[in-house]
Amino acid sequence: MNRLEPPDRLVSDAVVLARARPSHIDGFHAAVETSHAELRQFMNWAQGDTPQAREVTLDVLATWQVFWRERREFNYVMTDPVTGEVIGGCGLMTRQGPGRLEVGYWVRSDRAAAGIATAAARLLTDAAFGLRDIEAVVIHHDAANVASGRVAEKLGFTEAVRREVDITSVGEVGVEVVWEIRREAWT
């Protein structure tokens, strides 16, 4: 497989994705704090009754730099194209094996249901298929996370499998839904 090199920046009318860097700490941490109640429903990294400390968020951003260099994960902050405010996070992950990338996303709670996650997932899927050796892109979520399923469906992904998994977040029901789209279906 060729070295994965997605762009550092992806742009649409609805959202700008910028490679996540420690310099994003203020906006990214504010978005996590604002969205903690919703994030903890489905994100295992957001568990606990209170938002994570700023230092933890900074460590996450620094770790993402390492993951990018290692070509394991390509994480972005979502920003408003007009104001530049951080409105979420997303990324491409290699954990699905060769020839496949996984898309993940979350949107700041006060900006949810505005099409931002769909726009970000579209940008990430375009970027994934812009890489020569990627043949499929997947999205997975707990069955209780209906909003994530709507994003995949809107973009033309097909539900590939449902399987029982361990519950890792308070809002989960333990059924993972996996959606997939292949290169020929996307283009």
Buried (B, 14 or more C-beta within 10 A) or exposed (E): EEEBEBBEEBEBEBBBBBBBBBEBBEBBBBBBBBBBEBBBBBBEEBEEEEBBEBEEBBEBBEEBBEBBEEEEBBBBBBBBBEEEEBBBBBBBBBEBEEEBBBBBBBBBBEBBEEBBBBBBBBBBBBBBBEBEEBBBBBBBBBBBBEBBBEBBBEBEBEEBEEEEEEBEBEBBEEBBBBBBBBEEEBE
